[in-house]
Amino acid sequence: MDDRPSLMRELAHELRDALSPIRAAIDLLRLRNFDTEVSRRVAEKVDRGLDAALAAVDAFVAADQCESGTLTVAVAPSSLDQIVEAARTALAPLLAGRAQRCKFTPPKRPVEALADAAESLRVIRAMLEQASAVAPPRSVIEVWAADGDSGPQIRVRFSIETPDSVAEHWFESYGTRARGSRMALRTARHVMALQQGSLDLRLRSPGVGELVAAFAPVGAGGVSAGDGGSRPAAPNEEGRAASGSAPPRPRILIVEDSTEVRVIYREALAALGYTVSEAGNAEEALRTTVEAAPDVALIDIHLPGMNGYRLAQALKARASPNMRLVMLSGMTLDDTTLRLSRDAGFDDCIDKAAGPKALHALLQQAPRASLPSAAMRP
């Protein structure tokens, strides 16, 4: 198994690792009800800053993959209106900070296309970010999905604050100095080409621009749908089971060499009602699985000695077959990371920078049939 990261991916890991304890700490503060009005506003600002920093890191990795020809997509029938809604939700804080509004009119019937849903979400985010960058404050950005004569499309229409800032140079080389998120938009065009689609800029009038992402329709000749493997679950709102019907929380083992991260995750997950044990390396984790019998093992990859991939393989061979293995990734969750996690035997993968609530959200979703095994133990 080749689990050696490229230089850019290794740099991304270092940056994300440095940022992830901040998000985890914010989760913990919120769980402990330190939500005064001032702390709420501060937390929102820090959240926005973290999101921007992490998005920049991911954009650098994707750009590096584009330049090296290593970026891949796995297309399958995907709902374009759901992708649009996910992008709007993700960028709501950015638009609110600029007093802008994103207007989305749902189509009368679902619009489907052959697309890599995760990479297409990156595309739509880049389109909305670019529109926000050139549109004036307090303006409305329109976005919609449509299945017209030319096939399925997503369109983003926006007002232009400075007309001469809108041009095809948005898509030129990464070194080109043009206003807005050029790197993300260039990567987005590359992703659309890989999906046998396109991304183009149109000027509707001197004061209105439009970005159009055209997708291959479901059943298009020459485009094969791949299974794409499992994708990490997107963090959602904290799930709450009905009183009296909730099964026992699964027992969680955290395997992470950073004491700071372990402590924050342990306290946040304990506040959510989980029983938590911890280990600082793979050898300690193997012992703890015997002593604590966890239902879920949350495993960092960059461990001293035996790394997280090897540990997952060892746990699959030695531990209870019902144990759910979740990779805690400081790496960008690209196809390479997801493939390595699947090959090692991980059941799920979450972004370390998403914080403890991301794990809680994952465990609240429809689990494997054998989970939570704690409910079946005396």
C-alpha positions as a Markdown table, in Angstrom:
| # | Residue | x | y | z |
|---|---|---|---|---|
| 1 | Met | 0.0 | 0.0 | 0.0 |
| 2 | Asp | 1.5 | 3.3 | -1.1 |
| 3 | Asp | 0.5 | 5.7 | 1.7 |
| 4 | Arg | 3.2 | 8.2 | 1.1 |
| 5 | Pro | 1.7 | 11.7 | 0.5 |
| 6 | Ser | 3.0 | 14.2 | -2.0 |
| 7 | Leu | 4.8 | 17.3 | -0.8 |
| 8 | Met | 1.7 | 19.4 | -1.3 |
| 9 | Arg | -0.5 | 16.9 | 0.5 |
| 10 | Glu | 2.0 | 16.7 | 3.4 |
| 11 | Leu | 2.0 | 20.5 | 3.7 |
| 12 | Ala | -1.8 | 20.5 | 3.7 |
| 13 | His | -1.7 | 17.9 | 6.5 |
| 14 | Glu | 0.6 | 20.1 | 8.6 |
| 15 | Leu | -1.6 | 23.2 | 8.1 |
| 16 | Arg | -4.9 | 21.4 | 8.8 |
| 17 | Asp | -3.4 | 19.6 | 11.8 |
| 18 | Ala | -2.5 | 23.0 | 13.2 |
| 19 | Leu | -6.0 | 24.4 | 12.7 |
| 20 | Ser | -8.1 | 21.5 | 13.8 |
| 21 | Pro | -7.7 | 21.9 | 17.6 |
| 22 | Ile | -9.3 | 25.4 | 17.2 |
| 23 | Arg | -12.5 | 24.0 | 15.7 |
| 24 | Ala | -12.6 | 21.2 | 18.3 |
| 25 | Ala | -12.2 | 23.8 | 21.1 |
| 26 | Ile | -15.1 | 25.8 | 19.8 |
| 27 | Asp | -17.3 | 22.7 | 19.8 |
| 28 | Leu | -16.3 | 22.1 | 23.4 |
| 29 | Leu | -17.1 | 25.7 | 24.4 |
| 30 | Arg | -20.5 | 25.5 | 22.8 |
| 31 | Leu | -21.3 | 22.2 | 24.4 |
| 32 | Arg | -20.4 | 23.7 | 27.8 |
| 33 | Asn | -22.9 | 26.5 | 27.2 |
| 34 | Phe | -20.3 | 29.3 | 27.1 |
| 35 | Asp | -22.6 | 30.9 | 24.5 |
| 36 | Thr | -22.9 | 34.5 | 25.7 |
| 37 | Glu | -23.7 | 36.9 | 22.9 |
| 38 | Val | -20.1 | 38.0 | 22.7 |
| 39 | Ser | -18.7 | 34.5 | 22.7 |
| 40 | Arg | -21.2 | 33.5 | 20.0 |
| 41 | Arg | -20.1 | 36.3 | 17.7 |
| 42 | Val | -16.5 | 35.5 | 18.4 |
| 43 | Ala | -17.0 | 31.9 | 17.7 |
| 44 | Glu | -18.8 | 32.7 | 14.4 |
| 45 | Lys | -15.9 | 34.9 | 13.3 |
| 46 | Val | -13.4 | 32.2 | 14.2 |
| 47 | Asp | -15.5 | 29.6 | 12.3 |
| 48 | Arg | -15.5 | 31.7 | 9.2 |
| 49 | Gly | -11.8 | 32.3 | 9.4 |
| 50 | Leu | -11.2 | 28.6 | 9.8 |
| 51 | Asp | -13.5 | 27.7 | 6.9 |
| 52 | Ala | -11.6 | 30.2 | 4.7 |
| 53 | Ala | -8.2 | 28.9 | 5.8 |
| 54 | Leu | -9.1 | 25.2 | 5.3 |
| 55 | Ala | -10.8 | 26.0 | 1.9 |
| 56 | Ala | -7.5 | 27.7 | 0.8 |
| 57 | Val | -5.5 | 24.6 | 1.8 |
| 58 | Asp | -7.8 | 22.3 | -0.1 |
| 59 | Ala | -7.7 | 24.6 | -3.1 |
| 60 | Phe | -3.9 | 24.4 | -3.1 |
| 61 | Val | -4.0 | 20.6 | -3.0 |
| 62 | Ala | -6.6 | 20.4 | -5.8 |
| 63 | Ala | -4.6 | 22.9 | -7.9 |
| 64 | Asp | -1.4 | 20.8 | -7.4 |
| 65 | Gln | -3.3 | 17.7 | -8.5 |
| 66 | Cys | -4.6 | 19.5 | -11.6 |
| 67 | Glu | -1.1 | 20.6 | -12.6 |
| 68 | Ser | 0.3 | 17.1 | -12.0 |
| 69 | Gly | -2.5 | 15.3 | -13.7 |
| 70 | Thr | -3.4 | 13.3 | -10.6 |
| 71 | Leu | -6.9 | 14.7 | -9.9 |
| 72 | Thr | -9.5 | 12.0 | -10.7 |
| 73 | Val | -13.3 | 11.9 | -10.6 |
| 74 | Ala | -15.8 | 9.1 | -10.1 |
| 75 | Val | -19.1 | 10.0 | -11.8 |
| 76 | Ala | -22.5 | 8.6 | -10.9 |
| 77 | Pro | -26.1 | 9.9 | -11.3 |
| 78 | Ser | -26.2 | 12.9 | -9.0 |
| 79 | Ser | -28.9 | 15.4 | -8.0 |
| 80 | Leu | -27.7 | 18.9 | -9.1 |
| 81 | Asp | -30.3 | 20.7 | -7.0 |
| 82 | Gln | -29.0 | 19.0 | -3.9 |
| 83 | Ile | -25.4 | 20.0 | -4.8 |
| 84 | Val | -26.5 | 23.6 | -5.2 |
| 85 | Glu | -28.3 | 23.5 | -1.9 |
| 86 | Ala | -25.2 | 22.1 | -0.2 |
| 87 | Ala | -23.0 | 24.8 | -1.7 |
| 88 | Arg | -25.4 | 27.6 | -0.6 |
| 89 | Thr | -25.5 | 26.3 | 2.9 |
| 90 | Ala | -21.7 | 26.1 | 3.1 |
| 91 | Leu | -21.2 | 29.6 | 1.8 |
| 92 | Ala | -24.0 | 31.3 | 3.7 |
| 93 | Pro | -21.6 | 32.8 | 6.4 |
| 94 | Leu | -19.4 | 34.2 | 3.6 |
| 95 | Leu | -22.3 | 35.8 | 1.8 |
| 96 | Ala | -23.8 | 37.1 | 5.1 |
| 97 | Gly | -20.5 | 38.8 | 5.9 |
| 98 | Arg | -20.8 | 40.7 | 2.6 |
| 99 | Ala | -24.5 | 41.5 | 3.1 |
| 100 | Gln | -25.2 | 39.5 | 0.0 |
| 101 | Arg | -28.0 | 37.0 | -0.6 |
| 102 | Cys | -28.1 | 33.8 | -2.7 |
| 103 | Lys | -31.4 | 33.2 | -4.3 |
| 104 | Phe | -32.2 | 29.6 | -5.3 |
| 105 | Thr | -35.4 | 28.6 | -7.0 |
| 106 | Pro | -35.8 | 24.8 | -6.8 |
| 107 | Pro | -36.6 | 23.2 | -10.1 |
| 108 | Lys | -40.1 | 21.8 | -10.7 |
| 109 | Arg | -38.6 | 18.3 | -11.0 |
| 110 | Pro | -35.2 | 17.0 | -9.8 |
| 111 | Val | -32.3 | 17.7 | -12.2 |
| 112 | Glu | -29.8 | 14.8 | -12.4 |
| 113 | Ala | -26.5 | 14.5 | -14.2 |
| 114 | Leu | -23.5 | 12.3 | -14.4 |
| 115 | Ala | -21.2 | 13.9 | -11.9 |
| 116 | Asp | -18.8 | 13.3 | -9.0 |
| 117 | Ala | -20.9 | 14.8 | -6.3 |
| 118 | Ala | -18.1 | 15.9 | -4.0 |
| 119 | Glu | -16.0 | 17.4 | -6.8 |
| 120 | Ser | -19.1 | 19.1 | -8.3 |
| 121 | Leu | -19.7 | 20.7 | -4.9 |
| 122 | Arg | -16.2 | 22.2 | -5.1 |
| 123 | Val | -17.2 | 23.5 | -8.6 |
| 124 | Ile | -20.4 | 25.2 | -7.4 |
| 125 | Arg | -18.7 | 26.7 | -4.4 |
| 126 | Ala | -16.0 | 28.2 | -6.6 |
| 127 | Met | -18.7 | 29.7 | -8.9 |
| 128 | Leu | -20.5 | 31.2 | -5.9 |
| 129 | Glu | -17.3 | 32.5 | -4.3 |
| 130 | Gln | -16.3 | 34.1 | -7.6 |
| 131 | Ala | -19.7 | 35.7 | -8.0 |
| 132 | Ser | -19.5 | 37.1 | -4.4 |
| 133 | Ala | -16.0 | 38.5 | -5.0 |
| 134 | Val | -17.1 | 40.7 | -8.0 |
| 135 | Ala | -20.7 | 41.5 | -7.0 |
| 136 | Pro | -21.4 | 44.6 | -4.9 |
| 137 | Pro | -22.4 | 44.4 | -1.3 |
| 138 | Arg | -26.1 | 43.9 | -0.6 |
| 139 | Ser | -26.6 | 42.4 | -4.0 |
| 140 | Val | -28.5 | 39.2 | -4.9 |
| 141 | Ile | -26.7 | 36.2 | -6.5 |
| 142 | Glu | -29.1 | 33.9 | -8.4 |
| 143 | Val | -28.3 | 30.2 | -8.8 |
| 144 | Trp | -30.5 | 27.5 | -10.3 |
| 145 | Ala | -30.3 | 24.0 | -11.8 |
| 146 | Ala | -32.0 | 23.3 | -15.1 |
| 147 | Asp | -32.4 | 20.4 | -17.5 |
| 148 | Gly | -32.7 | 22.2 | -20.8 |
| 149 | Asp | -32.2 | 21.4 | -24.5 |
| 150 | Ser | -28.4 | 21.5 | -24.1 |
| 151 | Gly | -28.5 | 19.1 | -21.1 |
| 152 | Pro | -28.3 | 19.6 | -17.3 |
| 153 | Gln | -26.7 | 22.8 | -16.1 |
| 154 | Ile | -26.1 | 24.9 | -13.0 |
| 155 | Arg | -26.1 | 28.7 | -13.6 |
| 156 | Val | -24.9 | 31.4 | -11.3 |
| 157 | Arg | -25.9 | 35.0 | -12.2 |
| 158 | Phe | -24.5 | 38.0 | -10.5 |
| 159 | Ser | -24.2 | 41.8 | -10.7 |
| 160 | Ile | -20.8 | 43.2 | -11.5 |
| 161 | Glu | -19.4 | 46.0 | -9.3 |
| 162 | Thr | -16.5 | 46.7 | -11.7 |
| 163 | Pro | -17.3 | 45.6 | -15.3 |
| 164 | Asp | -13.7 | 45.3 | -16.5 |
| 165 | Ser | -12.9 | 42.8 | -13.7 |
| 166 | Val | -15.0 | 40.1 | -15.5 |
| 167 | Ala | -13.1 | 38.3 | -18.2 |
| 168 | Glu | -11.8 | 34.9 | -19.4 |
| 169 | His | -8.6 | 35.5 | -17.5 |
| 170 | Trp | -10.4 | 34.2 | -14.5 |
| 171 | Phe | -9.5 | 30.7 | -15.9 |
| 172 | Glu | -5.9 | 31.4 | -16.8 |
| 173 | Ser | -2.8 | 30.2 | -15.1 |
| 174 | Tyr | -2.5 | 30.2 | -11.3 |
| 175 | Gly | -0.1 | 33.1 | -11.5 |
| 176 | Thr | -2.4 | 35.4 | -13.3 |
| 177 | Arg | -3.5 | 38.4 | -11.2 |
| 178 | Ala | -7.2 | 38.8 | -11.7 |
| 179 | Arg | -9.8 | 39.7 | -9.1 |
| 180 | Gly | -11.5 | 36.8 | -7.2 |
| 181 | Ser | -10.7 | 33.2 | -6.5 |
| 182 | Arg | -8.9 | 32.4 | -9.7 |
| 183 | Met | -7.2 | 29.2 | -8.4 |
| 184 | Ala | -10.5 | 27.6 | -7.3 |
| 185 | Leu | -12.2 | 28.6 | -10.5 |
| 186 | Arg | -9.4 | 27.2 | -12.7 |
| 187 | Thr | -9.6 | 24.0 | -10.8 |
| 188 | Ala | -13.3 | 23.9 | -11.2 |
| 189 | Arg | -13.0 | 24.2 | -15.0 |
| 190 | His | -10.6 | 21.3 | -14.9 |
| 191 | Val | -13.0 | 19.2 | -12.8 |
| 192 | Met | -15.8 | 19.9 | -15.2 |
| 193 | Ala | -13.6 | 18.8 | -18.2 |
| 194 | Leu | -12.8 | 15.5 | -16.3 |
| 195 | Gln | -16.6 | 15.0 | -16.0 |
| 196 | Gln | -17.0 | 15.6 | -19.8 |
| 197 | Gly | -18.7 | 18.9 | -19.0 |
| 198 | Ser | -17.7 | 22.5 | -19.2 |
| 199 | Leu | -17.5 | 25.7 | -17.2 |
| 200 | Asp | -17.9 | 29.0 | -19.0 |
| 201 | Leu | -18.3 | 32.7 | -18.3 |
| 202 | Arg | -21.0 | 34.7 | -20.1 |
| 203 | Leu | -21.7 | 38.4 | -20.0 |
| 204 | Arg | -25.5 | 38.9 | -20.0 |
| 205 | Ser | -25.1 | 42.7 | -20.1 |
| 206 | Pro | -22.5 | 45.3 | -19.1 |
| 207 | Gly | -23.6 | 44.9 | -15.5 |
| 208 | Val | -24.5 | 41.2 | -15.2 |
| 209 | Gly | -22.3 | 38.1 | -15.5 |
| 210 | Glu | -23.2 | 34.5 | -15.5 |
| 211 | Leu | -21.1 | 31.3 | -14.8 |
| 212 | Val | -22.5 | 28.2 | -16.4 |
| 213 | Ala | -21.5 | 24.6 | -15.5 |
| 214 | Ala | -22.8 | 22.1 | -18.1 |
| 215 | Phe | -22.9 | 18.5 | -17.1 |
| 216 | Ala | -23.2 | 15.2 | -19.0 |
| 217 | Pro | -26.7 | 13.8 | -18.8 |
| 218 | Val | -27.4 | 10.5 | -17.2 |
| 219 | Gly | -26.9 | 7.8 | -19.8 |
| 220 | Ala | -24.6 | 9.9 | -22.0 |
| 221 | Gly | -22.5 | 7.9 | -24.4 |
| 222 | Gly | -18.8 | 7.7 | -23.5 |
| 223 | Val | -19.3 | 8.5 | -19.9 |
| 224 | Ser | -19.2 | 5.6 | -17.5 |
| 225 | Ala | -20.5 | 5.9 | -13.9 |
| 226 | Gly | -18.1 | 4.6 | -11.4 |
| 227 | Asp | -19.0 | 3.5 | -7.9 |
| 228 | Gly | -16.8 | 6.3 | -6.5 |
| 229 | Gly | -16.5 | 4.5 | -3.2 |
| 230 | Ser | -17.7 | 5.7 | 0.1 |
| 231 | Arg | -17.7 | 9.5 | 0.7 |
| 232 | Pro | -17.2 | 11.1 | 4.1 |
| 233 | Ala | -20.5 | 12.2 | 5.6 |
| 234 | Ala | -21.0 | 15.9 | 5.7 |
| 235 | Pro | -21.4 | 17.4 | 9.2 |
| 236 | Asn | -25.0 | 18.2 | 10.0 |
| 237 | Glu | -26.9 | 19.5 | 12.9 |
| 238 | Glu | -26.6 | 17.6 | 16.2 |
| 239 | Gly | -29.1 | 14.7 | 16.1 |
| 240 | Arg | -31.4 | 14.1 | 19.0 |
| 241 | Ala | -33.2 | 10.8 | 19.5 |
| 242 | Ala | -36.7 | 10.7 | 20.9 |
| 243 | Ser | -36.8 | 10.4 | 24.7 |
| 244 | Gly | -37.0 | 6.9 | 25.9 |
| 245 | Ser | -36.1 | 5.3 | 22.5 |
| 246 | Ala | -32.5 | 6.1 | 22.1 |
| 247 | Pro | -30.1 | 3.2 | 22.2 |
| 248 | Pro | -27.0 | 3.4 | 24.4 |
| 249 | Arg | -24.2 | 5.6 | 23.0 |
| 250 | Pro | -21.4 | 3.6 | 21.4 |
| 251 | Arg | -18.1 | 3.4 | 23.3 |
| 252 | Ile | -15.4 | 5.4 | 21.5 |
| 253 | Leu | -11.6 | 4.9 | 21.4 |
| 254 | Ile | -9.6 | 8.0 | 20.3 |
| 255 | Val | -6.2 | 7.2 | 18.8 |
| 256 | Glu | -4.3 | 10.4 | 18.4 |
| 257 | Asp | -0.7 | 11.3 | 19.3 |
| 258 | Ser | -1.5 | 14.9 | 20.1 |
| 259 | Thr | -2.5 | 15.1 | 23.8 |
| 260 | Glu | -4.2 | 18.5 | 23.1 |
| 261 | Val | -6.5 | 17.0 | 20.4 |
| 262 | Arg | -7.2 | 13.9 | 22.5 |
| 263 | Val | -8.2 | 15.9 | 25.5 |
| 264 | Ile | -10.5 | 18.2 | 23.6 |
| 265 | Tyr | -12.2 | 15.4 | 21.7 |
| 266 | Arg | -12.6 | 13.3 | 24.9 |
| 267 | Glu | -14.2 | 16.1 | 26.8 |
| 268 | Ala | -16.5 | 17.2 | 23.9 |
| 269 | Leu | -17.6 | 13.6 | 23.2 |
| 270 | Ala | -18.2 | 13.0 | 26.9 |
| 271 | Ala | -20.4 | 16.1 | 27.0 |
| 272 | Leu | -22.4 | 14.5 | 24.2 |
| 273 | Gly | -22.9 | 11.4 | 26.3 |
| 274 | Tyr | -20.3 | 9.0 | 25.0 |
| 275 | Thr | -17.9 | 6.8 | 27.0 |
| 276 | Val | -14.4 | 7.6 | 25.8 |
| 277 | Ser | -11.1 | 5.9 | 26.1 |
| 278 | Glu | -7.9 | 7.1 | 24.5 |
| 279 | Ala | -4.5 | 6.0 | 23.2 |
| 280 | Gly | -1.5 | 8.0 | 22.0 |
| 281 | Asn | -0.1 | 5.3 | 19.6 |
| 282 | Ala | -1.0 | 2.1 | 17.8 |
| 283 | Glu | 0.5 | -0.2 | 20.4 |
| 284 | Glu | -1.5 | 1.4 | 23.2 |
| 285 | Ala | -4.6 | 1.3 | 21.0 |
| 286 | Leu | -4.3 | -2.5 | 20.5 |
| 287 | Arg | -4.1 | -3.0 | 24.3 |
| 288 | Thr | -7.0 | -0.6 | 24.9 |
| 289 | Thr | -9.3 | -2.4 | 22.5 |
| 290 | Val | -9.0 | -5.5 | 24.6 |
| 291 | Glu | -9.5 | -3.6 | 27.9 |
| 292 | Ala | -12.2 | -1.1 | 26.9 |
| 293 | Ala | -14.0 | -3.1 | 24.1 |
| 294 | Pro | -14.9 | 0.1 | 22.2 |
| 295 | Asp | -17.6 | 0.1 | 19.5 |
| 296 | Val | -16.0 | 2.8 | 17.5 |
| 297 | Ala | -12.3 | 3.5 | 17.0 |
| 298 | Leu | -11.4 | 7.1 | 15.8 |
| 299 | Ile | -7.9 | 6.8 | 14.4 |
| 300 | Asp | -5.5 | 9.5 | 13.3 |
| 301 | Ile | -3.2 | 8.5 | 10.5 |
| 302 | His | 0.1 | 10.1 | 11.4 |
| 303 | Leu | 0.9 | 8.1 | 14.5 |
| 304 | Pro | 4.4 | 7.4 | 15.8 |
| 305 | Gly | 5.6 | 3.9 | 14.9 |
| 306 | Met | 2.7 | 2.0 | 13.3 |
| 307 | Asn | 0.6 | 4.5 | 11.3 |
| 308 | Gly | -3.2 | 4.7 | 11.3 |
| 309 | Tyr | -3.5 | 2.7 | 8.1 |
| 310 | Arg | -1.6 | -0.3 | 9.5 |
| 311 | Leu | -3.4 | 0.0 | 12.8 |
| 312 | Ala | -6.8 | -0.2 | 11.0 |
| 313 | Gln | -5.6 | -3.4 | 9.3 |
| 314 | Ala | -4.4 | -4.9 | 12.6 |
| 315 | Leu | -7.7 | -4.1 | 14.3 |
| 316 | Lys | -9.7 | -5.6 | 11.4 |
| 317 | Ala | -7.6 | -8.8 | 11.9 |
| 318 | Arg | -7.6 | -8.9 | 15.7 |
| 319 | Ala | -10.6 | -7.0 | 17.2 |
| 320 | Ser | -14.3 | -7.5 | 17.2 |
| 321 | Pro | -15.8 | -7.6 | 13.7 |
| 322 | Asn | -18.5 | -5.2 | 14.9 |
| 323 | Met | -16.0 | -2.4 | 15.7 |
| 324 | Arg | -16.5 | 0.6 | 13.5 |
| 325 | Leu | -13.3 | 2.1 | 12.3 |
| 326 | Val | -13.4 | 5.9 | 11.5 |
| 327 | Met | -10.4 | 7.6 | 10.1 |
| 328 | Leu | -9.7 | 11.0 | 11.6 |
| 329 | Ser | -8.0 | 12.7 | 8.7 |
| 330 | Gly | -5.8 | 15.8 | 8.8 |
| 331 | Met | -5.3 | 15.3 | 5.1 |
| 332 | Thr | -7.5 | 16.8 | 2.4 |
| 333 | Leu | -10.4 | 14.3 | 1.8 |
| 334 | Asp | -9.6 | 13.7 | -1.8 |
| 335 | Asp | -9.9 | 10.5 | -3.8 |
| 336 | Thr | -6.4 | 9.4 | -2.8 |
| 337 | Thr | -7.1 | 9.7 | 0.9 |
| 338 | Leu | -10.5 | 8.0 | 0.6 |
| 339 | Arg | -9.0 | 5.1 | -1.5 |
| 340 | Leu | -6.3 | 4.6 | 1.1 |
| 341 | Ser | -8.8 | 4.6 | 3.9 |
| 342 | Arg | -11.0 | 2.0 | 2.2 |
| 343 | Asp | -8.0 | -0.2 | 1.3 |
| 344 | Ala | -6.9 | -0.1 | 5.0 |
| 345 | Gly | -10.4 | -1.2 | 6.2 |
| 346 | Phe | -11.8 | 2.0 | 7.5 |
| 347 | Asp | -15.6 | 2.1 | 7.5 |
| 348 | Asp | -15.9 | 5.9 | 7.6 |
| 349 | Cys | -13.7 | 9.0 | 7.3 |
| 350 | Ile | -14.1 | 12.4 | 8.9 |
| 351 | Asp | -12.2 | 15.6 | 8.6 |
| 352 | Lys | -10.2 | 16.4 | 11.7 |
| 353 | Ala | -10.8 | 20.1 | 11.2 |
| 354 | Ala | -14.6 | 19.5 | 11.3 |
| 355 | Gly | -14.5 | 19.0 | 15.1 |
| 356 | Pro | -16.0 | 16.4 | 17.5 |
| 357 | Lys | -19.6 | 17.3 | 16.4 |
| 358 | Ala | -18.7 | 15.8 | 13.0 |
| 359 | Leu | -18.2 | 12.4 | 14.6 |
| 360 | His | -21.4 | 12.8 | 16.6 |
| 361 | Ala | -23.3 | 13.7 | 13.4 |
| 362 | Leu | -21.8 | 10.6 | 11.6 |
| 363 | Leu | -22.8 | 8.3 | 14.4 |
| 364 | Gln | -26.4 | 9.7 | 14.4 |
| 365 | Gln | -26.8 | 8.8 | 10.8 |
| 366 | Ala | -28.0 | 5.4 | 9.7 |
| 367 | Pro | -25.2 | 3.1 | 11.0 |
| 368 | Arg | -24.0 | -0.2 | 9.8 |
| 369 | Ala | -26.3 | -3.1 | 10.7 |
| 370 | Ser | -24.0 | -4.2 | 13.6 |
| 371 | Leu | -23.9 | -0.8 | 15.3 |
| 372 | Pro | -24.1 | 0.3 | 18.0 |
| 373 | Ser | -22.7 | -3.0 | 19.3 |
| 374 | Ala | -23.0 | -1.6 | 22.8 |
| 375 | Ala | -26.7 | -2.1 | 22.6 |
| 376 | Met | -26.2 | -5.8 | 22.1 |
| 377 | Arg | -23.8 | -6.3 | 25.0 |
| 378 | Pro | -24.8 | -7.0 | 28.6 |
